Amino acid sequence: MWIRSLKQLFSHHISIKSRLLIYFLSLVLIPSSIIAISLYHQSSSTISQNMTDSINRSMQMMELNVQETLEQIDDITTKIYTSDTLQGILSSDPSSDEIGIVNEMTQLSTLLDSYSFSNQGRTKFTLNLFLMNRPIYNLFPSIPHVYSVESVQNLGWYQAMSYKSRFKVLGLYQGTNEAGNPPQYSIRTAKQLYELDNFAVPYAGLITADVNIADFGKMLDSLKPSEHSEVYILNAAGEVMIGPRMDEVNQPFSIPELFSPSKSLQEPEFQSQITSMQGEQTLVASKIISQLDWKLVTVSPLRDLNGKLLTFRNVMIVVILFSMVMAFILALFLSNNITNPIRKFIRAINTTDSELFNVSIDYKRNDEFLFLFQRFNKMIRQMKELVDQLYVTEVKKKKAELEALQAQINPHFLYNTLDSINWMALKKKMPEISLMVTSLSDFFRLSLNKGRSMIQLQDEVNQVQAYLTIQQIRLSNKLTFEIDAPSHLLQLITVKLILQPLIENAIIHGFDASKGRGHLIIRAALEADILTLRVSDNGSGNHADVNKIQDLLTSSGDETASFGIRNVNTRIQQWFGQPYGLQYEANEEQGLTAIIRMPARKTADGLSNDLLLDQRDHLS
């Protein structure tokens, strides 16, 4: 339903220009938007995948560096373990005097210092040696890095070692710290020592290597994916061993739920997930260092990683906006180019009816509209010619008819003859003949009226009264009549000779058929600025006759029987227009009533009847 309503609104209530704009913009923007969005999503997926692969490679490099560092420590401790100095001390009995003990500890400390690794900024570690059955070492704490096993055998890290593991990474180690100083953390490894020359001795001690987590962190930071990335190393319990902030060390990682074990039997070696941290979109990735049971974690802001994607998106938005503006400008230009001729045509024909036939559209461009406008101009010219021909022909016809009626009798000859007859009747003392001749003379005088088409109602009433007087004498006083015309209406103008044809029609077709006495009533009245003239008879007319007469009034035939009343109707409408004219009604008892309606006017000013103008031109 709403689709139909939208279609009707779009089809019926939107201008052609707006529809063309919508069509053109849709044609340009919809495909380009689909292409741009598809390209953006495809590029986003590709860049995101490349970003994830890049982080994975970075974490692989971190893992290799960690393993390489631990392998270097294993190699160093192995060299110390197999050195002649250490093996000679392990294979000999402990010294019994203090000087021998000090010399022995000094040799071992010098050996350890010679293998402490610090070269070209690479990871530095500290070596410590713990030997069995030498508790006397504890008496000389001033000699560094050489201790008795008894001094650490009750510590947790020592007890966590297995006797079967020759080299073990113990994990995070918190060293002793002086009062007021923050704790010092390092990653500790240990290698168990055995006397190579005497396999009967199962265990001789161990060497530990401590790598400061700050040095470890620097090595990892050099490989982080982006400038603002943070790198963590977690132990099996999810606690931070290495991180960018010391207050996080030896604490549970802040978002452990992101890397909970999967539902499969084995957790994926590499994982990544986007989450919100402190109101910022962040990519968190983890990689398992399987040999150590550690987890390497990187936390990278997407604004760093998505730099290329954001740049690509911004460029795409600019391109789309530019395309929209250009599409709108082109669509506006095209729609104006198409609708301007239509609007020009509408302006040209949006004139009054009287000026429509004078319209001519001037069009310069050579396209389809030129052909249409040329044909339109030709059609208007032809219509104007046809209308002029038809109208002039009709006016001339009416004029000829009127002139023929008026020219049938020479006015001067007629008046002189009638005047002579009148004097003869008076001389012979025949008053009826005199009255009849006088009435006939008045009738023709008022009918001719010096060629004017419009007369006052008083003259029309006088002309009708003269005609009825003649008819009374002719019918031996079987005709009676009444004329009711208020004096204030007698000054109004009317078309001449409109009542006499109606009265004649009533006498001929009504009274003669009735074979009785006839009575006519002529009334003039003013109804809402409409002058109404009624001619009522008591003849034989009925409703069927009314229908026949109305058909004769509206027909275009040349029946002589209807010429008089149809001429009355036509002349009234020529002067005052279609709303006015003649119509018939049947009386309640018997007879018909002819009703004439025309505007109540006292002058003919403003009436544009071409017949009158043509007559004036003819008379001039």
BELJOGI-V777968 format. One record per residue. N is the residue number from 1. RES is the residue in three letters. SS is DSSP state (h for helix, s for strand, l for the rest). OMEGA is omega in whole degrees, 0 to 359 (NA if undefined). D_LAST is the distance of its C-alpha to the last C-alpha in Angstrom with 2 decimals. Layout:
# BELJOGI-V777968
n={N | N}
res={RES | RES}
ss={SS | SS}
omega={OMEGA | OMEGA}
d_last={D_LAST | D_LAST}
This chain:
# BELJOGI-V777968
n={1 | 2 | 3 | 4 | 5 | 6 | 7 | 8 | 9 | 10 | 11 | 12 | 13 | 14 | 15 | 16 | 17 | 18 | 19 | 20 | 21 | 22 | 23 | 24 | 25 | 26 | 27 | 28 | 29 | 30 | 31 | 32 | 33 | 34 | 35 | 36 | 37 | 38 | 39 | 40 | 41 | 42 | 43 | 44 | 45 | 46 | 47 | 48 | 49 | 50 | 51 | 52 | 53 | 54 | 55 | 56 | 57 | 58 | 59 | 60 | 61 | 62 | 63 | 64 | 65 | 66 | 67 | 68 | 69 | 70 | 71 | 72 | 73 | 74 | 75 | 76 | 77 | 78 | 79 | 80 | 81 | 82 | 83 | 84 | 85 | 86 | 87 | 88 | 89 | 90 | 91 | 92 | 93 | 94 | 95 | 96 | 97 | 98 | 99 | 100 | 101 | 102 | 103 | 104 | 105 | 106 | 107 | 108 | 109 | 110 | 111 | 112 | 113 | 114 | 115 | 116 | 117 | 118 | 119 | 120 | 121 | 122 | 123 | 124 | 125 | 126 | 127 | 128 | 129 | 130 | 131 | 132 | 133 | 134 | 135 | 136 | 137 | 138 | 139 | 140 | 141 | 142 | 143 | 144 | 145 | 146 | 147 | 148 | 149 | 150 | 151 | 152 | 153 | 154 | 155 | 156 | 157 | 158 | 159 | 160 | 161 | 162 | 163 | 164 | 165 | 166 | 167 | 168 | 169 | 170 | 171 | 172 | 173 | 174 | 175 | 176 | 177 | 178 | 179 | 180 | 181 | 182 | 183 | 184 | 185 | 186 | 187 | 188 | 189 | 190 | 191 | 192 | 193 | 194 | 195 | 196 | 197 | 198 | 199 | 200 | 201 | 202 | 203 | 204 | 205 | 206 | 207 | 208 | 209 | 210 | 211 | 212 | 213 | 214 | 215 | 216 | 217 | 218 | 219 | 220 | 221 | 222 | 223 | 224 | 225 | 226 | 227 | 228 | 229 | 230 | 231 | 232 | 233 | 234 | 235 | 236 | 237 | 238 | 239 | 240 | 241 | 242 | 243 | 244 | 245 | 246 | 247 | 248 | 249 | 250 | 251 | 252 | 253 | 254 | 255 | 256 | 257 | 258 | 259 | 260 | 261 | 262 | 263 | 264 | 265 | 266 | 267 | 268 | 269 | 270 | 271 | 272 | 273 | 274 | 275 | 276 | 277 | 278 | 279 | 280 | 281 | 282 | 283 | 284 | 285 | 286 | 287 | 288 | 289 | 290 | 291 | 292 | 293 | 294 | 295 | 296 | 297 | 298 | 299 | 300 | 301 | 302 | 303 | 304 | 305 | 306 | 307 | 308 | 309 | 310 | 311 | 312 | 313 | 314 | 315 | 316 | 317 | 318 | 319 | 320 | 321 | 322 | 323 | 324 | 325 | 326 | 327 | 328 | 329 | 330 | 331 | 332 | 333 | 334 | 335 | 336 | 337 | 338 | 339 | 340 | 341 | 342 | 343 | 344 | 345 | 346 | 347 | 348 | 349 | 350 | 351 | 352 | 353 | 354 | 355 | 356 | 357 | 358 | 359 | 360 | 361 | 362 | 363 | 364 | 365 | 366 | 367 | 368 | 369 | 370 | 371 | 372 | 373 | 374 | 375 | 376 | 377 | 378 | 379 | 380 | 381 | 382 | 383 | 384 | 385 | 386 | 387 | 388 | 389 | 390 | 391 | 392 | 393 | 394 | 395 | 396 | 397 | 398 | 399 | 400 | 401 | 402 | 403 | 404 | 405 | 406 | 407 | 408 | 409 | 410 | 411 | 412 | 413 | 414 | 415 | 416 | 417 | 418 | 419 | 420 | 421 | 422 | 423 | 424 | 425 | 426 | 427 | 428 | 429 | 430 | 431 | 432 | 433 | 434 | 435 | 436 | 437 | 438 | 439 | 440 | 441 | 442 | 443 | 444 | 445 | 446 | 447 | 448 | 449 | 450 | 451 | 452 | 453 | 454 | 455 | 456 | 457 | 458 | 459 | 460 | 461 | 462 | 463 | 464 | 465 | 466 | 467 | 468 | 469 | 470 | 471 | 472 | 473 | 474 | 475 | 476 | 477 | 478 | 479 | 480 | 481 | 482 | 483 | 484 | 485 | 486 | 487 | 488 | 489 | 490 | 491 | 492 | 493 | 494 | 495 | 496 | 497 | 498 | 499 | 500 | 501 | 502 | 503 | 504 | 505 | 506 | 507 | 508 | 509 | 510 | 511 | 512 | 513 | 514 | 515 | 516 | 517 | 518 | 519 | 520 | 521 | 522 | 523 | 524 | 525 | 526 | 527 | 528 | 529 | 530 | 531 | 532 | 533 | 534 | 535 | 536 | 537 | 538 | 539 | 540 | 541 | 542 | 543 | 544 | 545 | 546 | 547 | 548 | 549 | 550 | 551 | 552 | 553 | 554 | 555 | 556 | 557 | 558 | 559 | 560 | 561 | 562 | 563 | 564 | 565 | 566 | 567 | 568 | 569 | 570 | 571 | 572 | 573 | 574 | 575 | 576 | 577 | 578 | 579 | 580 | 581 | 582 | 583 | 584 | 585 | 586 | 587 | 588 | 589 | 590 | 591 | 592 | 593 | 594 | 595 | 596 | 597 | 598 | 599 | 600 | 601 | 602 | 603 | 604 | 605 | 606 | 607 | 608 | 609 | 610 | 611 | 612 | 613 | 614 | 615 | 616 | 617 | 618 | 619 | 620}
res={MET | TRP | ILE | ARG | SER | LEU | LYS | GLN | LEU | PHE | SER | HIS | HIS | ILE | SER | ILE | LYS | SER | ARG | LEU | LEU | ILE | TYR | PHE | LEU | SER | LEU | VAL | LEU | ILE | PRO | SER | SER | ILE | ILE | ALA | ILE | SER | LEU | TYR | HIS | GLN | SER | SER | SER | THR | ILE | SER | GLN | ASN | MET | THR | ASP | SER | ILE | ASN | ARG | SER | MET | GLN | MET | MET | GLU | LEU | ASN | VAL | GLN | GLU | THR | LEU | GLU | GLN | ILE | ASP | ASP | ILE | THR | THR | LYS | ILE | TYR | THR | SER | ASP | THR | LEU | GLN | GLY | ILE | LEU | SER | SER | ASP | PRO | SER | SER | ASP | GLU | ILE | GLY | ILE | VAL | ASN | GLU | MET | THR | GLN | LEU | SER | THR | LEU | LEU | ASP | SER | TYR | SER | PHE | SER | ASN | GLN | GLY | ARG | THR | LYS | PHE | THR | LEU | ASN | LEU | PHE | LEU | MET | ASN | ARG | PRO | ILE | TYR | ASN | LEU | PHE | PRO | SER | ILE | PRO | HIS | VAL | TYR | SER | VAL | GLU | SER | VAL | GLN | ASN | LEU | GLY | TRP | TYR | GLN | ALA | MET | SER | TYR | LYS | SER | ARG | PHE | LYS | VAL | LEU | GLY | LEU | TYR | GLN | GLY | THR | ASN | GLU | ALA | GLY | ASN | PRO | PRO | GLN | TYR | SER | ILE | ARG | THR | ALA | LYS | GLN | LEU | TYR | GLU | LEU | ASP | ASN | PHE | ALA | VAL | PRO | TYR | ALA | GLY | LEU | ILE | THR | ALA | ASP | VAL | ASN | ILE | ALA | ASP | PHE | GLY | LYS | MET | LEU | ASP | SER | LEU | LYS | PRO | SER | GLU | HIS | SER | GLU | VAL | TYR | ILE | LEU | ASN | ALA | ALA | GLY | GLU | VAL | MET | ILE | GLY | PRO | ARG | MET | ASP | GLU | VAL | ASN | GLN | PRO | PHE | SER | ILE | PRO | GLU | LEU | PHE | SER | PRO | SER | LYS | SER | LEU | GLN | GLU | PRO | GLU | PHE | GLN | SER | GLN | ILE | THR | SER | MET | GLN | GLY | GLU | GLN | THR | LEU | VAL | ALA | SER | LYS | ILE | ILE | SER | GLN | LEU | ASP | TRP | LYS | LEU | VAL | THR | VAL | SER | PRO | LEU | ARG | ASP | LEU | ASN | GLY | LYS | LEU | LEU | THR | PHE | ARG | ASN | VAL | MET | ILE | VAL | VAL | ILE | LEU | PHE | SER | MET | VAL | MET | ALA | PHE | ILE | LEU | ALA | LEU | PHE | LEU | SER | ASN | ASN | ILE | THR | ASN | PRO | ILE | ARG | LYS | PHE | ILE | ARG | ALA | ILE | ASN | THR | THR | ASP | SER | GLU | LEU | PHE | ASN | VAL | SER | ILE | ASP | TYR | LYS | ARG | ASN | ASP | GLU | PHE | LEU | PHE | LEU | PHE | GLN | ARG | PHE | ASN | LYS | MET | ILE | ARG | GLN | MET | LYS | GLU | LEU | VAL | ASP | GLN | LEU | TYR | VAL | THR | GLU | VAL | LYS | LYS | LYS | LYS | ALA | GLU | LEU | GLU | ALA | LEU | GLN | ALA | GLN | ILE | ASN | PRO | HIS | PHE | LEU | TYR | ASN | THR | LEU | ASP | SER | ILE | ASN | TRP | MET | ALA | LEU | LYS | LYS | LYS | MET | PRO | GLU | ILE | SER | LEU | MET | VAL | THR | SER | LEU | SER | ASP | PHE | PHE | ARG | LEU | SER | LEU | ASN | LYS | GLY | ARG | SER | MET | ILE | GLN | LEU | GLN | ASP | GLU | VAL | ASN | GLN | VAL | GLN | ALA | TYR | LEU | THR | ILE | GLN | GLN | ILE | ARG | LEU | SER | ASN | LYS | LEU | THR | PHE | GLU | ILE | ASP | ALA | PRO | SER | HIS | LEU | LEU | GLN | LEU | ILE | THR | VAL | LYS | LEU | ILE | LEU | GLN | PRO | LEU | ILE | GLU | ASN | ALA | ILE | ILE | HIS | GLY | PHE | ASP | ALA | SER | LYS | GLY | ARG | GLY | HIS | LEU | ILE | ILE | ARG | ALA | ALA | LEU | GLU | ALA | ASP | ILE | LEU | THR | LEU | ARG | VAL | SER | ASP | ASN | GLY | SER | GLY | ASN | HIS | ALA | ASP | VAL | ASN | LYS | ILE | GLN | ASP | LEU | LEU | THR | SER | SER | GLY | ASP | GLU | THR | ALA | SER | PHE | GLY | ILE | ARG | ASN | VAL | ASN | THR | ARG | ILE | GLN | GLN | TRP | PHE | GLY | GLN | PRO | TYR | GLY | LEU | GLN | TYR | GLU | ALA | ASN | GLU | GLU | GLN | GLY | LEU | THR | ALA | ILE | ILE | ARG | MET | PRO | ALA | ARG | LYS | THR | ALA | ASP | GLY | LEU | SER | ASN | ASP | LEU | LEU | LEU | ASP | GLN | ARG | ASP | HIS | LEU | SER}
ss={l | h | h | h | h | h | h | h | h | h | h | h | l | l | l | h | h | h | h | h | h | h | h | h | h | h | h | h | h | h | h | h | h | h | h | h | h | h | h | h | h | h | h | h | h | h | h | h | h | h | h | h | h | h | h | h | h | h | h | h | h | h | h | h | h | h | h | h | h | h | h | h | h | h | h | h | h | h | h | h | h | h | l | h | h | h | h | h | h | h | h | l | l | l | l | l | l | h | h | h | h | h | h | h | h | h | h | h | h | h | h | h | h | h | h | l | l | l | l | l | l | l | l | l | s | s | s | s | s | s | s | l | l | l | h | h | h | h | h | l | l | l | l | l | l | s | s | s | h | h | h | l | l | l | l | h | h | h | h | l | l | l | l | l | l | l | s | s | s | s | s | s | s | s | l | l | l | l | l | l | l | l | l | l | s | s | s | s | s | s | s | s | s | l | l | l | l | l | l | l | l | l | l | l | s | s | s | s | s | s | s | s | h | h | h | h | h | h | h | h | h | l | l | l | l | l | l | l | l | s | s | s | s | s | l | l | l | l | s | s | s | s | l | l | l | h | h | h | l | l | l | s | l | l | l | h | h | h | h | l | l | l | l | l | l | l | l | l | l | s | s | s | s | s | s | s | s | l | l | s | s | s | s | s | s | s | s | s | s | l | l | l | l | s | s | s | s | s | s | s | s | h | h | h | h | l | h | h | h | h | h | h | h | h | h | h | h | h | h | h | h | h | h | h | h | h | h | h | h | h | h | h | h | h | h | h | h | h | h | h | h | h | h | h | h | h | h | h | h | l | l | l | h | h | h | h | l | l | l | l | l | l | l | l | l | l | l | h | h | h | h | h | h | h | h | h | h | h | h | h | h | h | h | h | h | h | h | h | h | h | h | h | h | h | h | h | h | h | h | h | h | h | h | h | h | h | h | l | l | l | h | h | h | h | h | h | h | h | h | h | h | h | h | h | h | h | h | l | l | l | h | h | h | h | h | h | h | h | h | h | h | h | h | h | h | h | h | h | h | h | h | l | l | s | s | s | h | h | h | h | h | h | h | h | h | h | h | h | h | h | h | h | h | h | l | l | l | l | s | s | s | s | s | s | s | l | h | h | h | l | l | l | s | s | s | l | l | l | l | h | h | h | h | h | h | h | h | h | h | h | h | h | h | h | l | l | l | s | s | s | s | s | s | s | s | s | s | l | l | s | s | s | s | s | s | s | s | l | l | l | l | l | h | h | h | h | h | h | h | h | h | h | h | h | l | l | l | l | l | h | h | h | h | h | h | h | h | h | h | h | h | h | h | h | h | h | l | l | l | l | s | s | s | s | s | s | l | l | l | l | l | s | s | s | s | s | s | s | s | l | l | l | l | l | l | l | l | l | l | h | h | h | h | h | h | h | h | h | h | l}
omega={182 | 177 | 178 | 179 | 178 | 179 | 178 | 178 | 182 | 186 | 191 | 189 | 179 | 182 | 180 | 180 | 180 | 179 | 178 | 176 | 181 | 179 | 183 | 180 | 179 | 181 | 182 | 191 | 183 | 178 | 181 | 178 | 179 | 180 | 182 | 180 | 179 | 179 | 180 | 180 | 179 | 179 | 178 | 179 | 181 | 180 | 179 | 179 | 177 | 179 | 179 | 178 | 180 | 178 | 179 | 178 | 178 | 181 | 174 | 177 | 177 | 180 | 179 | 179 | 178 | 181 | 179 | 179 | 180 | 177 | 177 | 178 | 178 | 179 | 182 | 181 | 177 | 178 | 178 | 182 | 184 | 182 | 180 | 182 | 183 | 181 | 177 | 179 | 180 | 183 | 181 | 178 | 179 | 179 | 182 | 181 | 185 | 182 | 178 | 179 | 181 | 179 | 181 | 181 | 180 | 178 | 180 | 180 | 178 | 179 | 181 | 180 | 182 | 180 | 177 | 191 | 174 | 186 | 174 | 174 | 180 | 188 | 179 | 178 | 182 | 182 | 176 | 183 | 178 | 183 | 179 | 172 | 177 | 180 | 181 | 177 | 183 | 181 | 183 | 182 | 181 | 178 | 188 | 168 | 179 | 186 | 176 | 178 | 182 | 183 | 183 | 187 | 178 | 180 | 185 | 183 | 180 | 182 | 179 | 181 | 175 | 181 | 181 | 182 | 180 | 178 | 184 | 173 | 186 | 179 | 187 | 180 | 178 | 180 | 177 | 181 | 179 | 182 | 179 | 179 | 178 | 181 | 178 | 182 | 177 | 174 | 186 | 171 | 181 | 175 | 179 | 184 | 177 | 179 | 185 | 182 | 184 | 182 | 177 | 177 | 186 | 189 | 185 | 181 | 179 | 176 | 175 | 175 | 180 | 176 | 180 | 184 | 177 | 177 | 176 | 181 | 178 | 179 | 179 | 180 | 180 | 181 | 184 | 188 | 183 | 185 | 184 | 178 | 176 | 185 | 179 | 167 | 182 | 175 | 184 | 180 | 180 | 179 | 183 | 173 | 179 | 180 | 183 | 182 | 185 | 182 | 178 | 183 | 180 | 176 | 177 | 179 | 190 | 181 | 183 | 184 | 180 | 185 | 174 | 182 | 181 | 181 | 177 | 184 | 184 | 179 | 179 | 181 | 180 | 177 | 174 | 182 | 178 | 179 | 180 | 179 | 180 | 177 | 182 | 178 | 188 | 174 | 179 | 181 | 179 | 178 | 183 | 170 | 193 | 183 | 185 | 185 | 176 | 177 | 179 | 185 | 172 | 177 | 187 | 175 | 181 | 180 | 175 | 186 | 186 | 182 | 180 | 180 | 179 | 177 | 178 | 179 | 180 | 177 | 181 | 179 | 179 | 180 | 180 | 179 | 178 | 179 | 179 | 180 | 180 | 179 | 179 | 180 | 180 | 179 | 178 | 179 | 181 | 180 | 177 | 181 | 181 | 187 | 179 | 176 | 179 | 178 | 177 | 178 | 180 | 178 | 183 | 184 | 180 | 180 | 177 | 182 | 182 | 181 | 187 | 183 | 176 | 183 | 174 | 184 | 178 | 185 | 188 | 187 | 181 | 178 | 183 | 180 | 178 | 178 | 180 | 183 | 177 | 178 | 178 | 179 | 179 | 179 | 179 | 180 | 180 | 178 | 179 | 178 | 180 | 179 | 179 | 180 | 182 | 183 | 180 | 179 | 181 | 180 | 179 | 178 | 179 | 179 | 180 | 179 | 181 | 180 | 179 | 178 | 184 | 184 | 180 | 182 | 176 | 187 | 184 | 179 | 181 | 182 | 181 | 180 | 180 | 179 | 178 | 179 | 180 | 180 | 178 | 179 | 180 | 180 | 180 | 180 | 176 | 186 | 182 | 178 | 179 | 179 | 182 | 180 | 179 | 179 | 179 | 179 | 177 | 181 | 181 | 179 | 180 | 179 | 180 | 172 | 177 | 176 | 181 | 179 | 182 | 179 | 175 | 180 | 180 | 178 | 178 | 179 | 179 | 179 | 179 | 181 | 177 | 181 | 180 | 176 | 177 | 182 | 178 | 180 | 182 | 184 | 176 | 175 | 172 | 180 | 172 | 181 | 174 | 176 | 181 | 180 | 180 | 185 | 183 | 178 | 187 | 181 | 179 | 182 | 178 | 174 | 184 | 177 | 176 | 179 | 184 | 178 | 180 | 179 | 179 | 179 | 179 | 181 | 185 | 188 | 182 | 187 | 181 | 180 | 183 | 180 | 180 | 178 | 181 | 179 | 180 | 176 | 177 | 181 | 174 | 181 | 179 | 182 | 178 | 178 | 176 | 175 | 183 | 177 | 181 | 175 | 183 | 177 | 177 | 182 | 186 | 182 | 181 | 183 | 179 | 177 | 178 | 180 | 179 | 181 | 179 | 176 | 178 | 180 | 184 | 181 | 181 | 181 | 182 | 181 | 181 | 182 | 183 | 187 | 185 | 182 | 178 | 177 | 177 | 181 | 182 | 183 | 177 | 181 | 175 | 181 | 191 | 177 | 187 | 183 | 184 | 178 | 188 | 172 | 183 | 174 | 175 | 178 | 181 | 182 | 179 | 178 | 183 | 174 | 174 | 185 | 176 | 176 | 178 | 180 | 177 | 182 | 178 | 178 | 178 | 181 | 178 | 179 | 185 | 178 | 183 | 178 | 178 | 179 | 181 | 178 | 179 | 178 | 182 | 181 | 180 | NA}
d_last={71.60 | 71.14 | 70.55 | 67.70 | 66.24 | 66.53 | 64.89 | 61.96 | 61.61 | 61.75 | 59.32 | 56.73 | 56.83 | 57.38 | 54.69 | 54.88 | 55.82 | 58.69 | 59.90 | 59.93 | 61.86 | 64.38 | 64.70 | 65.29 | 67.69 | 69.60 | 69.82 | 71.35 | 73.32 | 74.94 | 76.72 | 77.61 | 78.94 | 81.00 | 82.41 | 83.13 | 84.81 | 86.84 | 87.87 | 88.78 | 90.90 | 92.58 | 93.25 | 94.43 | 96.84 | 98.10 | 98.54 | 100.23 | 102.58 | 103.36 | 103.91 | 106.32 | 108.12 | 108.40 | 109.94 | 112.30 | 113.43 | 113.94 | 116.05 | 118.03 | 118.79 | 119.87 | 122.11 | 123.64 | 124.33 | 125.98 | 128.11 | 128.92 | 130.06 | 132.26 | 133.66 | 134.51 | 136.32 | 138.18 | 139.18 | 140.39 | 142.39 | 143.89 | 145.03 | 146.58 | 148.16 | 149.74 | 150.75 | 154.47 | 154.48 | 153.24 | 155.23 | 158.37 | 158.03 | 157.30 | 160.34 | 162.76 | 164.23 | 162.67 | 164.33 | 166.73 | 166.48 | 163.52 | 163.42 | 163.07 | 160.35 | 158.41 | 158.76 | 157.64 | 154.56 | 153.73 | 153.84 | 151.50 | 149.06 | 149.02 | 148.36 | 145.40 | 143.94 | 144.17 | 141.89 | 139.31 | 136.06 | 133.70 | 132.15 | 128.78 | 127.15 | 128.00 | 129.18 | 132.32 | 134.84 | 138.10 | 141.29 | 143.95 | 147.28 | 149.15 | 152.71 | 154.98 | 158.39 | 157.82 | 157.41 | 158.97 | 155.66 | 154.35 | 156.73 | 154.92 | 151.23 | 150.85 | 150.77 | 147.23 | 146.01 | 149.46 | 150.35 | 152.53 | 151.07 | 152.76 | 150.32 | 147.29 | 148.71 | 147.61 | 144.00 | 141.23 | 140.00 | 143.53 | 144.22 | 140.95 | 142.29 | 143.73 | 146.98 | 145.69 | 142.77 | 143.78 | 140.40 | 138.11 | 134.95 | 135.64 | 132.16 | 131.29 | 134.25 | 134.26 | 136.76 | 138.67 | 136.72 | 137.92 | 137.23 | 133.72 | 132.44 | 130.05 | 131.65 | 131.87 | 130.86 | 131.71 | 131.77 | 135.44 | 137.03 | 140.71 | 143.13 | 146.47 | 149.57 | 152.66 | 155.78 | 155.45 | 159.20 | 160.36 | 158.48 | 160.78 | 158.82 | 155.66 | 153.62 | 153.91 | 150.77 | 147.13 | 144.71 | 141.40 | 138.35 | 135.82 | 132.32 | 130.45 | 127.19 | 125.39 | 126.37 | 125.37 | 122.00 | 121.35 | 122.01 | 119.55 | 116.87 | 116.86 | 115.65 | 113.14 | 109.69 | 107.59 | 108.01 | 107.87 | 109.77 | 112.98 | 115.98 | 118.57 | 121.73 | 122.77 | 126.12 | 126.67 | 126.29 | 122.82 | 124.08 | 122.88 | 125.50 | 123.28 | 119.99 | 117.93 | 119.20 | 122.84 | 122.16 | 121.02 | 124.24 | 126.54 | 123.77 | 121.87 | 118.70 | 115.61 | 113.78 | 116.48 | 114.41 | 112.19 | 115.10 | 116.92 | 118.60 | 116.40 | 116.95 | 118.41 | 122.10 | 121.59 | 119.23 | 116.91 | 118.22 | 114.84 | 112.24 | 109.05 | 106.74 | 103.82 | 104.23 | 103.10 | 105.65 | 104.94 | 101.22 | 101.07 | 100.77 | 104.06 | 105.60 | 109.23 | 111.33 | 114.98 | 117.51 | 121.02 | 123.99 | 126.06 | 129.38 | 129.36 | 127.58 | 125.18 | 121.42 | 119.25 | 116.01 | 113.05 | 110.31 | 107.22 | 103.87 | 100.97 | 99.11 | 101.77 | 101.93 | 98.21 | 97.24 | 95.88 | 94.20 | 92.51 | 91.38 | 90.04 | 88.25 | 86.66 | 85.51 | 84.09 | 82.22 | 80.74 | 79.73 | 78.14 | 76.23 | 75.07 | 74.06 | 72.13 | 70.23 | 69.48 | 68.54 | 66.17 | 64.53 | 64.21 | 62.99 | 60.37 | 59.27 | 59.13 | 57.32 | 54.72 | 54.41 | 53.69 | 51.60 | 49.42 | 47.11 | 46.97 | 46.06 | 43.43 | 41.95 | 42.07 | 40.33 | 37.58 | 36.84 | 37.43 | 33.74 | 31.26 | 29.93 | 26.42 | 27.98 | 30.58 | 28.67 | 28.33 | 32.13 | 34.14 | 37.88 | 39.51 | 43.23 | 45.75 | 48.99 | 49.96 | 51.18 | 50.33 | 47.57 | 45.76 | 45.61 | 44.40 | 41.63 | 40.50 | 40.36 | 38.56 | 35.86 | 35.49 | 35.34 | 32.61 | 30.48 | 31.12 | 30.39 | 27.07 | 26.15 | 27.40 | 25.62 | 22.29 | 22.95 | 24.14 | 21.44 | 18.57 | 20.56 | 21.14 | 17.59 | 16.55 | 19.60 | 18.87 | 15.32 | 16.95 | 19.66 | 17.56 | 15.51 | 18.94 | 20.42 | 17.83 | 17.82 | 21.59 | 21.81 | 20.05 | 19.57 | 20.78 | 23.61 | 24.59 | 24.75 | 26.75 | 29.09 | 29.77 | 30.42 | 32.90 | 34.63 | 34.93 | 36.66 | 38.92 | 39.94 | 40.74 | 42.64 | 44.61 | 45.13 | 43.55 | 42.05 | 41.27 | 39.13 | 37.36 | 36.82 | 35.53 | 33.09 | 31.89 | 31.45 | 29.57 | 27.20 | 26.68 | 26.26 | 23.43 | 21.68 | 21.89 | 21.03 | 17.72 | 16.88 | 13.48 | 12.26 | 13.28 | 15.63 | 17.75 | 19.87 | 23.10 | 26.36 | 27.42 | 24.71 | 25.71 | 29.33 | 28.78 | 27.06 | 30.03 | 32.49 | 31.20 | 31.42 | 34.94 | 36.05 | 35.24 | 37.09 | 40.06 | 40.49 | 40.11 | 42.71 | 45.13 | 44.93 | 45.99 | 42.99 | 43.03 | 40.57 | 40.27 | 37.22 | 38.06 | 35.11 | 36.33 | 34.56 | 33.90 | 31.77 | 29.54 | 27.16 | 26.48 | 23.25 | 23.36 | 21.47 | 21.25 | 23.56 | 26.11 | 29.18 | 29.11 | 29.64 | 32.52 | 34.10 | 33.81 | 35.40 | 38.23 | 38.94 | 38.97 | 40.83 | 42.82 | 43.95 | 44.48 | 46.64 | 48.61 | 49.56 | 49.83 | 48.00 | 44.86 | 43.84 | 40.56 | 40.05 | 36.61 | 36.97 | 34.71 | 36.34 | 35.75 | 37.76 | 37.74 | 34.08 | 33.16 | 31.75 | 33.80 | 33.23 | 36.21 | 36.60 | 40.34 | 42.11 | 45.78 | 45.39 | 47.26 | 45.35 | 47.43 | 47.43 | 47.34 | 44.15 | 42.62 | 43.42 | 41.93 | 38.67 | 38.45 | 39.07 | 36.27 | 33.85 | 34.84 | 35.11 | 32.57 | 33.62 | 31.79 | 34.18 | 32.75 | 35.04 | 33.31 | 29.71 | 28.86 | 30.48 | 29.57 | 25.87 | 26.35 | 28.10 | 25.60 | 22.53 | 24.56 | 25.60 | 22.15 | 21.21 | 24.61 | 26.70 | 29.88 | 32.21 | 30.38 | 29.97 | 32.21 | 35.96 | 38.75 | 42.23 | 45.22 | 46.69 | 50.35 | 51.50 | 49.09 | 45.47 | 42.54 | 40.18 | 36.57 | 35.50 | 31.98 | 31.78 | 28.82 | 28.67 | 29.03 | 25.94 | 24.66 | 21.20 | 18.78 | 18.98 | 20.13 | 19.26 | 18.04 | 16.90 | 15.11 | 14.13 | 12.15 | 10.45 | 9.84 | 8.47 | 6.02 | 5.14 | 5.46 | 3.77 | 0.00}
